[in-house]
Amino acid sequence: MGWWEILKEWFLSLGEKHNVNPYVFGGIYIGAIPFFFISFFWMIKKIKNKQSVLLPVLLTSFFFVSAYLYLIIVGKKYSHMGVCFHRPNGWLWNLFY
């Protein structure tokens, strides 16, 4: 089994493990990485220049937890956490679930 198959199997298992769409979860998970680093280095630059770091810290934090926010909102595994959202049956909702 090559590295590509291992990576593909791991990627698709994320959705099964958390009971969410693996492509959406993986897209958010992988897609947030460059935005995390951009906001992280922006935060470092602001710290060096002794400027306000509120927005860079908020953005860095958001991109760090964005995939897990998707799990909390959409995933069934985390319904015991008290996060109970009404899940409509429309076509738009089904794109993300």
Secondary structure as UniProt FT lines:
FT   HELIX           3..18
FT   HELIX           22..48
FT   TURN            49..50
FT   HELIX           54..74
FT   TURN            77..78
FT   HELIX           79..81
FT   HELIX           91..96
//
